[in-house]
Structure formats: structure tokens, C-alpha cells
Amino acid sequence: TVTFYPTVRAVQHTQDASIQPLCIGVCFSGTLPRHLVHGVVPIQISVSIAEEYSSFTTPVIESLALNGYPISEGSISENVCAQPSLHVDIPITFLPLPSNFNPTDSCHWSRLLGQIQRWLVNIPSDSQHWSWGRDAFWFAFVAAYPDFPSGNWLTWDARIPLQGRFIEQWLED
């Protein structure tokens, strides 16, 4: 048994707080006999929350199979956890949008823009989420600053390139 202590954050504009998602990778040491290559190996994982919190929240387990992970030829014992290009499912901390999000209010878009930017610069740029996250960033940026590239707008984090189908088309018009 391993005990984790995830971050608890206040939910904006409410008296509530939420437990932030955890990304936990599970690697398997050792090797299996080759005849099990196309077999199904059941894995049981249990997650629980202390009883005093169970009336408020319930853990939900989601899985992401890393099929096709790189292994060296002739070896099935490669340490998958050490592969830098593999990423477990990265939580999208700015979704879902709050129920009071107003798509006609540039202040709401500006707040969302900040959340997306903080998330985007903290995920690996080779992750499966990077390109659509970058596009979501630029969509929110233009919604917050519809006169861009004219008018006034805040400078964004330089780690987010001015690239992507949406923003490139926006700048062409």
C-alpha cells in the first residue's frame, strides 16, 4: 500500500475545494514467458479515500494503455518508466469549464487563457496534448483579445510559439 497526498485547491467563486487529479504510472519489472505476448494479464488496482472524506468524493480510476511502447530488439524487460517520450494521461486542469463561464465575456476568456497557459507550459511539448492545447490557448487568446494582433494584449509565455492552424489562419485574415 502506498499513500499519496494530492493537492487540494479552492474552487473559484465558491466555498468548495477539490482534490487535484494524480497521474500515477505503473511499470512492471521482470519478464513474462514469450507465449503470453498476445495474452491478457489481469491487473488489479485498488484506490480508496479515508472514510471521513468518502461522503464528499469518490476516486475514479482511468487507464491509459501504453501500447506500442519502445522496447529494444530481443528484450522485453526494457524499463518503460525511463522512456522520456512516454507520458501517462495528463489531466486537463482547465476542463470542464465552470458552469458560470460566459463565452461573451472577455474577462472569462482571459481567466481561461491564464489557466491554459499555466497548464501548457508545464506539460511535455512532445505529449499527446501539446498541439491541441496550443490551439486551445490561441483560441482563448483571440477570444480574450479579439483585435489581436492590433490593439492591446498581454504578452504570452515565450514557450508557446505563434503556431498552429487556428492562429495562423487568424493572422492571415
KOLSE-250295 format. One record per residue: residue number from 1; x, y, z of N, C-alpha, C in turn. Coordinates in Angstrom, 2 decimals. Last residue first. Layout:
+-------+---------+---------+---------+---------+---------+---------+---------+---------+---------+
: torfi :   neast :  nnorth :     nup :  caeast : canorth :    caup :   ceast :  cnorth :     cup :
+-------+---------+---------+---------+---------+---------+---------+---------+---------+---------+
:   NUM :       X :       Y :       Z :       X :       Y :       Z :       X :       Y :       Z :
...
+-------+---------+---------+---------+---------+---------+---------+---------+---------+---------+
END
This chain:
+-------+---------+---------+---------+---------+---------+---------+---------+---------+---------+
: torfi :   neast :  nnorth :     nup :  caeast : canorth :    caup :   ceast :  cnorth :     cup :
+-------+---------+---------+---------+---------+---------+---------+---------+---------+---------+
:   173 :   -5.93 :   36.56 :  -42.00 :   -7.15 :   37.35 :  -42.32 :   -6.97 :   38.83 :  -42.04 :
:   172 :   -3.63 :   35.48 :  -40.95 :   -3.71 :   35.69 :  -42.40 :   -4.86 :   36.60 :  -42.77 :
:   171 :   -4.15 :   35.13 :  -38.26 :   -3.20 :   36.18 :  -38.64 :   -3.20 :   36.46 :  -40.15 :
:   170 :   -5.91 :   32.97 :  -38.38 :   -6.35 :   34.24 :  -37.80 :   -5.45 :   35.37 :  -38.26 :
:   169 :   -4.26 :   30.96 :  -39.36 :   -5.37 :   31.44 :  -40.19 :   -5.88 :   32.80 :  -39.70 :
:   168 :   -2.58 :   30.74 :  -37.12 :   -2.01 :   31.08 :  -38.43 :   -3.09 :   31.59 :  -39.37 :
:   167 :   -4.35 :   29.92 :  -35.14 :   -3.74 :   31.25 :  -35.04 :   -3.12 :   31.69 :  -36.36 :
:   166 :   -5.20 :   27.33 :  -36.19 :   -6.14 :   28.41 :  -35.84 :   -5.46 :   29.77 :  -35.89 :
:   165 :   -2.82 :   25.79 :  -36.67 :   -3.77 :   26.10 :  -37.74 :   -4.64 :   27.31 :  -37.40 :
:   164 :    0.24 :   26.99 :  -35.26 :   -0.99 :   26.20 :  -35.18 :   -1.98 :   26.69 :  -36.22 :
:   163 :    2.14 :   29.44 :  -33.44 :    1.97 :   28.41 :  -34.46 :    0.66 :   27.69 :  -34.23 :
:   162 :    3.91 :   31.01 :  -31.72 :    2.81 :   31.57 :  -32.51 :    2.62 :   30.66 :  -33.71 :
:   161 :    4.73 :   28.88 :  -28.94 :    5.01 :   29.51 :  -30.23 :    3.74 :   30.00 :  -30.91 :
:   160 :    5.33 :   29.28 :  -25.72 :    4.19 :   28.93 :  -26.56 :    4.38 :   29.64 :  -27.90 :
:   159 :    7.41 :   30.33 :  -24.39 :    7.49 :   28.90 :  -24.68 :    6.33 :   28.42 :  -25.54 :
:   158 :    6.75 :   32.92 :  -23.76 :    7.51 :   32.70 :  -24.99 :    7.68 :   31.23 :  -25.33 :
:   157 :    3.55 :   33.66 :  -22.63 :    4.78 :   32.95 :  -22.33 :    5.48 :   32.57 :  -23.63 :
:   156 :    2.31 :   36.79 :  -23.94 :    2.16 :   35.40 :  -23.51 :    3.53 :   34.80 :  -23.25 :
:   155 :    1.38 :   40.06 :  -23.05 :    2.40 :   39.19 :  -23.62 :    2.21 :   37.79 :  -23.07 :
:   154 :   -1.94 :   41.26 :  -23.61 :   -0.85 :   40.88 :  -22.72 :    0.14 :   39.98 :  -23.45 :
:   153 :   -2.91 :   43.87 :  -25.82 :   -2.99 :   42.49 :  -25.37 :   -1.78 :   42.20 :  -24.50 :
:   152 :   -4.53 :   46.32 :  -27.80 :   -3.74 :   45.99 :  -26.61 :   -3.97 :   44.54 :  -26.22 :
:   151 :   -4.36 :   46.44 :  -31.44 :   -4.92 :   46.73 :  -30.12 :   -3.97 :   46.36 :  -28.99 :
:   150 :   -3.63 :   43.59 :  -33.55 :   -3.75 :   45.02 :  -33.27 :   -4.26 :   45.21 :  -31.85 :
:   149 :   -3.73 :   40.87 :  -34.00 :   -2.51 :   41.43 :  -33.42 :   -2.53 :   42.94 :  -33.22 :
:   148 :   -6.40 :   41.25 :  -31.69 :   -5.03 :   40.76 :  -31.91 :   -4.82 :   40.45 :  -33.39 :
:   147 :   -8.96 :   41.87 :  -31.08 :   -8.29 :   42.75 :  -32.03 :   -6.87 :   42.31 :  -32.35 :
:   146 :   -9.80 :   40.08 :  -29.08 :  -10.27 :   39.88 :  -30.45 :   -9.63 :   40.80 :  -31.49 :
:   145 :   -8.68 :   38.72 :  -26.58 :   -8.15 :   39.90 :  -27.27 :   -8.53 :   39.83 :  -28.75 :
:   144 :  -10.11 :   36.47 :  -25.84 :   -9.84 :   37.49 :  -24.82 :   -9.40 :   38.80 :  -25.45 :
:   143 :  -10.13 :   35.08 :  -28.23 :  -11.42 :   35.41 :  -27.61 :  -11.24 :   36.50 :  -26.54 :
:   142 :   -7.41 :   34.78 :  -28.60 :   -8.15 :   35.62 :  -29.54 :   -9.52 :   36.00 :  -28.97 :
:   141 :   -6.92 :   33.03 :  -26.42 :   -6.20 :   34.31 :  -26.54 :   -6.98 :   35.27 :  -27.43 :
:   140 :   -8.45 :   30.80 :  -27.03 :   -8.80 :   31.59 :  -25.85 :   -8.14 :   32.97 :  -25.92 :
:   139 :   -6.98 :   29.99 :  -29.30 :   -8.41 :   30.26 :  -29.42 :   -8.86 :   31.15 :  -28.25 :
:   138 :   -4.48 :   29.54 :  -28.18 :   -4.65 :   30.63 :  -29.14 :   -6.12 :   30.98 :  -29.36 :
:   137 :   -5.10 :   27.34 :  -26.48 :   -4.53 :   28.57 :  -25.94 :   -4.78 :   29.74 :  -26.89 :
:   136 :   -5.90 :   25.46 :  -28.34 :   -6.89 :   25.95 :  -27.36 :   -6.41 :   27.25 :  -26.74 :
:   135 :   -3.42 :   25.06 :  -29.59 :   -4.54 :   25.63 :  -30.35 :   -5.62 :   26.17 :  -29.43 :
:   134 :   -2.05 :   23.92 :  -27.43 :   -1.55 :   25.17 :  -28.01 :   -2.67 :   25.85 :  -28.81 :
:   133 :   -3.56 :   21.63 :  -27.16 :   -3.51 :   22.58 :  -26.05 :   -3.02 :   23.94 :  -26.53 :
:   132 :   -2.97 :   20.31 :  -29.50 :   -4.33 :   20.82 :  -29.35 :   -4.41 :   21.79 :  -28.18 :
:   131 :   -0.18 :   19.91 :  -29.01 :   -0.64 :   20.69 :  -30.16 :   -2.07 :   21.17 :  -30.01 :
:   130 :   -0.03 :   18.44 :  -26.42 :    0.61 :   19.72 :  -26.69 :   -0.02 :   20.50 :  -27.84 :
:   129 :   -1.01 :   15.93 :  -25.82 :   -1.90 :   17.08 :  -25.61 :   -1.32 :   18.40 :  -26.11 :
:   128 :    0.89 :   14.00 :  -26.04 :   -0.23 :   13.92 :  -26.97 :   -1.14 :   15.15 :  -26.87 :
:   127 :    4.11 :   15.65 :  -25.64 :    2.96 :   14.87 :  -25.17 :    1.84 :   14.91 :  -26.20 :
:   126 :    6.27 :   17.16 :  -26.14 :    6.08 :   16.01 :  -27.02 :    4.92 :   15.13 :  -26.57 :
:   125 :    6.32 :   19.05 :  -24.18 :    5.94 :   19.50 :  -25.52 :    5.80 :   18.34 :  -26.51 :
:   124 :    4.87 :   18.22 :  -21.04 :    5.93 :   17.99 :  -22.03 :    5.47 :   18.37 :  -23.44 :
:   123 :    3.39 :   20.98 :  -19.29 :    3.30 :   19.62 :  -19.82 :    4.42 :   19.44 :  -20.83 :
:   122 :    3.59 :   23.60 :  -18.53 :    4.01 :   22.59 :  -17.56 :    3.83 :   21.16 :  -18.03 :
:   121 :    2.52 :   25.23 :  -20.39 :    3.97 :   25.34 :  -20.19 :    4.50 :   24.32 :  -19.18 :
:   120 :   -0.22 :   24.50 :  -20.13 :    0.54 :   24.17 :  -21.33 :    2.05 :   24.23 :  -21.11 :
:   119 :   -1.07 :   25.51 :  -17.64 :   -1.11 :   24.08 :  -17.91 :   -0.15 :   23.73 :  -19.05 :
:   118 :   -0.76 :   28.27 :  -18.02 :   -0.06 :   27.60 :  -16.91 :    0.01 :   26.10 :  -17.15 :
:   117 :   -2.52 :   28.59 :  -20.27 :   -1.09 :   28.88 :  -20.38 :   -0.30 :   28.19 :  -19.27 :
:   116 :   -5.00 :   27.94 :  -19.17 :   -4.45 :   27.12 :  -20.25 :   -2.94 :   27.34 :  -20.37 :
:   115 :   -5.23 :   30.01 :  -17.28 :   -5.25 :   28.61 :  -16.85 :   -4.64 :   27.70 :  -17.91 :
:   114 :   -5.23 :   32.26 :  -18.95 :   -4.19 :   32.09 :  -17.94 :   -4.09 :   30.65 :  -17.46 :
:   113 :   -7.60 :   31.74 :  -20.40 :   -6.32 :   31.84 :  -21.09 :   -5.16 :   31.63 :  -20.11 :
:   112 :   -9.53 :   32.01 :  -18.41 :   -9.29 :   30.69 :  -19.00 :   -7.94 :   30.66 :  -19.71 :
:   111 :   -9.31 :   34.78 :  -18.06 :   -9.05 :   33.87 :  -16.93 :   -8.75 :   32.47 :  -17.44 :
:   110 :  -10.09 :   35.62 :  -20.61 :   -8.77 :   35.97 :  -20.10 :   -8.37 :   35.06 :  -18.94 :
:   109 :  -12.70 :   34.72 :  -20.71 :  -11.72 :   34.16 :  -21.63 :  -10.30 :   34.43 :  -21.15 :
:   108 :  -13.79 :   36.36 :  -18.76 :  -13.84 :   34.91 :  -18.57 :  -12.81 :   34.24 :  -19.47 :
:   107 :  -13.40 :   38.82 :  -20.00 :  -12.72 :   38.55 :  -18.72 :  -12.72 :   37.05 :  -18.42 :
:   106 :  -15.08 :   38.75 :  -22.20 :  -13.64 :   38.64 :  -22.44 :  -12.86 :   38.40 :  -21.14 :
:   105 :  -18.00 :   37.05 :  -22.48 :  -17.28 :   37.93 :  -21.55 :  -15.77 :   37.73 :  -21.72 :
:   104 :  -19.32 :   35.15 :  -23.85 :  -19.37 :   36.50 :  -24.41 :  -18.60 :   37.51 :  -23.57 :
:   103 :  -19.20 :   32.79 :  -22.42 :  -18.38 :   32.91 :  -23.64 :  -18.43 :   34.28 :  -24.29 :
:   102 :  -18.95 :   32.47 :  -19.12 :  -19.73 :   33.24 :  -20.08 :  -18.89 :   33.46 :  -21.33 :
:   101 :  -19.21 :   30.01 :  -16.71 :  -18.37 :   30.56 :  -17.78 :  -19.27 :   31.23 :  -18.81 :
:   100 :  -20.52 :   28.76 :  -14.66 :  -20.81 :   30.19 :  -14.85 :  -19.93 :   30.83 :  -15.93 :
:    99 :  -19.50 :   26.22 :  -14.57 :  -20.88 :   26.38 :  -15.05 :  -21.23 :   27.84 :  -15.30 :
:    98 :  -16.11 :   26.10 :  -15.82 :  -17.09 :   26.31 :  -14.75 :  -18.48 :   26.58 :  -15.31 :
:    97 :  -15.12 :   23.51 :  -18.09 :  -15.27 :   24.93 :  -17.77 :  -16.28 :   25.08 :  -16.64 :
:    96 :  -13.50 :   20.50 :  -16.88 :  -14.53 :   21.23 :  -17.63 :  -14.56 :   22.71 :  -17.22 :
:    95 :  -10.38 :   22.05 :  -17.66 :  -11.66 :   21.49 :  -18.10 :  -12.22 :   20.59 :  -17.01 :
:    94 :   -7.92 :   22.72 :  -16.75 :   -8.84 :   23.83 :  -17.02 :  -10.20 :   23.36 :  -17.54 :
:    93 :   -6.39 :   20.42 :  -16.51 :   -6.84 :   21.09 :  -15.29 :   -7.82 :   22.23 :  -15.53 :
:    92 :   -6.27 :   17.49 :  -17.66 :   -6.52 :   18.79 :  -18.27 :   -7.20 :   19.63 :  -17.20 :
:    91 :   -3.71 :   15.18 :  -16.81 :   -5.00 :   15.81 :  -16.52 :   -5.10 :   17.19 :  -17.15 :
:    90 :   -2.28 :   12.99 :  -19.07 :   -2.07 :   14.26 :  -18.37 :   -3.42 :   14.88 :  -18.08 :
:    89 :   -1.51 :    9.69 :  -18.98 :   -2.59 :   10.61 :  -19.30 :   -2.45 :   11.86 :  -18.44 :
:    88 :    2.06 :    9.52 :  -19.16 :    0.77 :    9.00 :  -18.75 :   -0.28 :   10.05 :  -19.08 :
:    87 :    4.24 :    9.50 :  -21.86 :    3.60 :   10.31 :  -20.83 :    2.29 :    9.63 :  -20.46 :
:    86 :    7.38 :    8.91 :  -23.33 :    6.09 :    8.38 :  -22.91 :    5.53 :    9.23 :  -21.78 :
:    85 :    9.90 :    9.83 :  -23.85 :    8.85 :   10.26 :  -24.76 :    7.47 :    9.73 :  -24.38 :
:    84 :   11.71 :    8.71 :  -21.99 :   11.34 :   10.11 :  -21.87 :   10.19 :   10.53 :  -22.75 :
:    83 :   11.47 :    5.78 :  -20.24 :   11.35 :    6.30 :  -21.61 :   10.88 :    7.75 :  -21.56 :
:    82 :   11.41 :    4.70 :  -17.76 :   12.55 :    5.55 :  -18.06 :   12.47 :    6.14 :  -19.47 :
:    81 :    9.29 :    2.97 :  -17.67 :    9.18 :    4.22 :  -16.93 :   10.31 :    5.18 :  -17.27 :
:    80 :   10.20 :    0.72 :  -19.02 :    9.27 :    1.63 :  -19.69 :    9.20 :    2.97 :  -18.98 :
:    79 :   13.00 :   -0.88 :  -19.31 :   12.35 :   -0.10 :  -18.26 :   11.48 :    0.98 :  -18.90 :
:    78 :   12.73 :   -3.99 :  -20.99 :   13.10 :   -2.57 :  -21.03 :   12.35 :   -1.82 :  -19.93 :
:    77 :   12.29 :   -6.63 :  -21.34 :   12.40 :   -6.15 :  -19.95 :   12.84 :   -4.69 :  -19.89 :
:    76 :   12.36 :   -7.88 :  -23.67 :   11.04 :   -7.39 :  -23.26 :   11.09 :   -6.87 :  -21.84 :
:    75 :   14.59 :   -7.92 :  -26.34 :   14.41 :   -7.74 :  -24.90 :   13.00 :   -7.26 :  -24.62 :
:    74 :   14.89 :   -7.99 :  -29.06 :   15.32 :   -9.17 :  -28.31 :   15.13 :   -9.04 :  -26.81 :
:    73 :   15.29 :   -4.53 :  -29.31 :   15.13 :   -5.79 :  -30.02 :   15.67 :   -6.94 :  -29.17 :
:    72 :   13.76 :   -2.61 :  -26.72 :   14.92 :   -2.95 :  -27.54 :   14.72 :   -4.33 :  -28.14 :
:    71 :   10.66 :   -0.91 :  -27.17 :   11.47 :   -1.89 :  -26.46 :   12.66 :   -2.22 :  -27.35 :
:    70 :    8.30 :    1.70 :  -26.85 :    9.53 :    1.20 :  -27.45 :   10.24 :    0.19 :  -26.57 :
:    69 :    4.84 :    0.75 :  -26.77 :    5.98 :    1.46 :  -26.20 :    7.26 :    0.86 :  -26.73 :
:    68 :    2.47 :   -0.31 :  -27.70 :    3.49 :    0.07 :  -28.67 :    4.65 :    0.82 :  -28.08 :
:    67 :    0.29 :    1.06 :  -25.29 :    0.57 :    0.06 :  -26.32 :    1.63 :    0.57 :  -27.27 :
:    66 :   -0.27 :    1.97 :  -22.61 :    0.83 :    2.48 :  -23.42 :    1.24 :    1.42 :  -24.43 :
:    65 :   -3.52 :    2.68 :  -21.69 :   -2.57 :    1.63 :  -22.02 :   -1.50 :    2.22 :  -22.93 :
:    64 :   -4.81 :    4.35 :  -19.19 :   -4.28 :    4.63 :  -20.50 :   -3.24 :    3.57 :  -20.77 :
:    63 :   -7.69 :    4.57 :  -17.09 :   -6.45 :    3.93 :  -17.52 :   -6.08 :    4.36 :  -18.92 :
:    62 :   -9.02 :    5.93 :  -14.11 :   -8.99 :    5.92 :  -15.57 :   -7.68 :    5.27 :  -15.98 :
:    61 :  -10.99 :    5.76 :  -11.28 :   -9.77 :    5.29 :  -11.92 :   -9.96 :    5.32 :  -13.43 :
:    60 :  -12.06 :    7.99 :   -8.91 :  -12.42 :    7.39 :  -10.20 :  -11.10 :    7.00 :  -10.87 :
:    59 :  -13.04 :    8.32 :   -5.50 :  -11.98 :    8.20 :   -6.51 :  -12.51 :    7.52 :   -7.77 :
:    58 :  -15.46 :   10.58 :   -4.39 :  -15.19 :    9.18 :   -4.72 :  -14.06 :    9.13 :   -5.73 :
:    57 :  -16.47 :   12.78 :   -1.73 :  -15.84 :   12.49 :   -3.02 :  -15.58 :   11.00 :   -3.17 :
:    56 :  -17.93 :   12.99 :    0.65 :  -17.75 :   14.16 :   -0.20 :  -17.26 :   13.83 :   -1.61 :
:    55 :  -17.90 :   10.71 :    2.09 :  -19.22 :   11.27 :    1.83 :  -19.14 :   12.47 :    0.87 :
:    54 :  -15.18 :   10.19 :    2.45 :  -15.92 :    9.41 :    1.45 :  -17.33 :    9.94 :    1.19 :
:    53 :  -13.71 :   11.31 :    4.42 :  -13.91 :   12.10 :    3.21 :  -14.83 :   11.43 :    2.20 :
:    52 :  -13.49 :    9.42 :    6.41 :  -14.08 :   10.71 :    6.78 :  -14.31 :   11.63 :    5.58 :
:    51 :  -12.12 :    7.27 :    5.16 :  -13.57 :    7.20 :    5.39 :  -14.21 :    8.55 :    5.70 :
:    50 :   -9.82 :    8.09 :    2.59 :  -10.12 :    7.93 :    4.01 :  -11.61 :    8.09 :    4.25 :
:    49 :  -10.27 :    6.32 :   -0.44 :  -10.08 :    7.60 :    0.24 :  -10.46 :    7.37 :    1.70 :
:    48 :   -8.63 :    4.01 :   -2.62 :   -9.65 :    4.37 :   -1.64 :   -9.30 :    5.72 :   -1.04 :
:    47 :   -8.07 :    1.76 :   -5.18 :   -7.88 :    3.12 :   -4.72 :   -8.99 :    3.41 :   -3.72 :
:    46 :   -6.43 :   -1.04 :   -6.54 :   -7.46 :   -0.51 :   -5.65 :   -7.08 :    0.89 :   -5.22 :
:    45 :   -6.00 :   -3.02 :   -9.32 :   -5.54 :   -1.81 :   -8.64 :   -6.71 :   -1.31 :   -7.80 :
:    44 :   -4.96 :   -5.87 :  -10.95 :   -5.94 :   -5.31 :  -10.02 :   -5.31 :   -4.13 :   -9.29 :
:    43 :   -4.70 :   -7.11 :  -14.15 :   -4.02 :   -6.32 :  -13.13 :   -5.10 :   -5.72 :  -12.24 :
:    42 :   -4.50 :   -9.95 :  -16.25 :   -5.31 :   -9.06 :  -15.41 :   -4.46 :   -8.38 :  -14.33 :
:    41 :   -3.28 :  -10.19 :  -19.35 :   -2.83 :  -10.37 :  -17.98 :   -3.64 :   -9.42 :  -17.11 :
:    40 :   -3.85 :  -11.87 :  -22.26 :   -4.37 :  -10.80 :  -21.41 :   -3.96 :  -11.12 :  -19.99 :
:    39 :   -1.45 :  -12.56 :  -24.90 :   -2.42 :  -12.90 :  -23.86 :   -2.90 :  -11.67 :  -23.13 :
:    38 :    0.58 :  -12.33 :  -26.63 :   -0.74 :  -11.88 :  -27.09 :   -1.83 :  -12.22 :  -26.09 :
:    37 :    2.71 :  -13.24 :  -24.94 :    2.80 :  -11.98 :  -25.68 :    1.44 :  -11.48 :  -26.12 :
:    36 :    2.98 :  -15.62 :  -23.61 :    1.95 :  -14.70 :  -23.12 :    1.91 :  -13.38 :  -23.89 :
:    35 :    5.17 :  -16.95 :  -24.57 :    3.86 :  -17.42 :  -25.06 :    2.71 :  -16.53 :  -24.57 :
:    34 :    7.38 :  -15.84 :  -23.19 :    7.03 :  -15.32 :  -24.51 :    5.64 :  -15.76 :  -24.97 :
:    33 :    6.87 :  -15.18 :  -19.72 :    7.20 :  -16.12 :  -20.78 :    6.64 :  -15.62 :  -22.11 :
:    32 :    7.88 :  -11.88 :  -18.65 :    6.90 :  -12.95 :  -18.73 :    7.37 :  -13.95 :  -19.79 :
:    31 :   10.17 :  -10.22 :  -16.41 :    9.70 :  -10.62 :  -17.74 :    8.67 :  -11.72 :  -17.61 :
:    30 :   10.69 :   -7.25 :  -14.34 :   10.74 :   -8.67 :  -14.66 :   10.19 :   -8.95 :  -16.04 :
:    29 :    8.30 :   -4.74 :  -13.40 :    9.66 :   -5.25 :  -13.51 :    9.61 :   -6.74 :  -13.84 :
:    28 :    6.10 :   -2.53 :  -14.72 :    6.21 :   -3.91 :  -14.27 :    7.64 :   -4.38 :  -14.48 :
:    27 :    4.66 :    0.56 :  -13.65 :    5.55 :   -0.21 :  -14.50 :    5.70 :   -1.59 :  -13.90 :
:    26 :    2.31 :    2.95 :  -13.56 :    2.58 :    1.62 :  -13.03 :    3.44 :    0.89 :  -14.04 :
:    25 :    1.95 :    6.31 :  -12.64 :    2.40 :    5.33 :  -13.62 :    2.68 :    4.01 :  -12.92 :
:    24 :   -0.49 :    8.55 :  -11.93 :    0.33 :    7.51 :  -11.32 :    0.68 :    6.50 :  -12.41 :
:    23 :   -1.53 :   11.65 :  -11.43 :   -1.10 :   10.77 :  -12.51 :   -0.13 :    9.78 :  -11.89 :
:    22 :   -4.35 :   12.92 :   -9.75 :   -2.99 :   12.36 :   -9.66 :   -2.72 :   11.55 :  -10.92 :
:    21 :   -6.31 :   15.94 :   -9.62 :   -6.03 :   14.58 :  -10.12 :   -4.57 :   14.19 :   -9.91 :
:    20 :   -7.03 :   17.63 :   -6.53 :   -6.46 :   17.64 :   -7.87 :   -6.15 :   16.22 :   -8.32 :
:    19 :  -10.00 :   18.01 :   -4.88 :   -8.74 :   17.27 :   -4.88 :   -8.26 :   17.22 :   -6.32 :
:    18 :  -11.42 :   21.21 :   -4.22 :  -11.39 :   19.95 :   -4.96 :  -10.01 :   19.32 :   -4.84 :
:    17 :  -13.77 :   23.12 :   -2.28 :  -12.40 :   22.79 :   -2.67 :  -12.45 :   21.48 :   -3.43 :
:    16 :  -16.19 :   25.83 :   -1.96 :  -15.75 :   24.44 :   -2.09 :  -14.27 :   24.33 :   -2.41 :
:    15 :  -17.44 :   28.17 :   -2.06 :  -16.90 :   27.82 :   -0.75 :  -16.32 :   26.41 :   -0.76 :
:    14 :  -16.54 :   29.91 :   -5.10 :  -17.40 :   29.04 :   -4.29 :  -16.74 :   28.84 :   -2.94 :
:    13 :  -14.75 :   31.21 :   -6.76 :  -16.09 :   31.78 :   -6.60 :  -17.06 :   30.84 :   -5.88 :
:    12 :  -12.76 :   28.38 :   -7.51 :  -13.02 :   29.81 :   -7.61 :  -14.50 :   30.14 :   -7.47 :
:    11 :  -12.03 :   26.03 :   -5.13 :  -12.76 :   26.22 :   -6.38 :  -13.16 :   27.69 :   -6.43 :
:    10 :   -8.83 :   25.42 :   -3.75 :  -10.12 :   26.09 :   -3.65 :  -10.73 :   26.20 :   -5.05 :
:     9 :   -7.27 :   22.19 :   -3.79 :   -7.35 :   23.59 :   -4.21 :   -8.75 :   24.13 :   -4.03 :
:     8 :   -4.99 :   19.91 :   -2.67 :   -6.39 :   20.31 :   -2.55 :   -6.43 :   21.81 :   -2.84 :
:     7 :   -2.80 :   17.50 :   -4.01 :   -3.08 :   18.90 :   -3.72 :   -4.58 :   19.12 :   -3.63 :
:     6 :   -2.56 :   14.21 :   -2.50 :   -2.73 :   15.14 :   -3.63 :   -3.04 :   16.55 :   -3.14 :
:     5 :   -0.69 :   12.11 :   -1.15 :   -1.33 :   13.29 :   -0.60 :   -1.49 :   14.33 :   -1.71 :
:     4 :   -0.75 :    8.53 :   -1.01 :   -0.45 :    9.77 :   -1.70 :   -1.21 :   10.91 :   -1.04 :
:     3 :    0.55 :    5.53 :    0.15 :   -0.37 :    6.64 :    0.45 :    0.13 :    7.88 :   -0.27 :
:     2 :    0.53 :    2.17 :   -0.83 :    1.22 :    3.45 :   -0.92 :    0.19 :    4.54 :   -0.65 :
:     1 :    0.84 :   -1.19 :    0.00 :    0.00 :    0.00 :    0.00 :    0.88 :    1.24 :    0.00 :
+-------+---------+---------+---------+---------+---------+---------+---------+---------+---------+
END
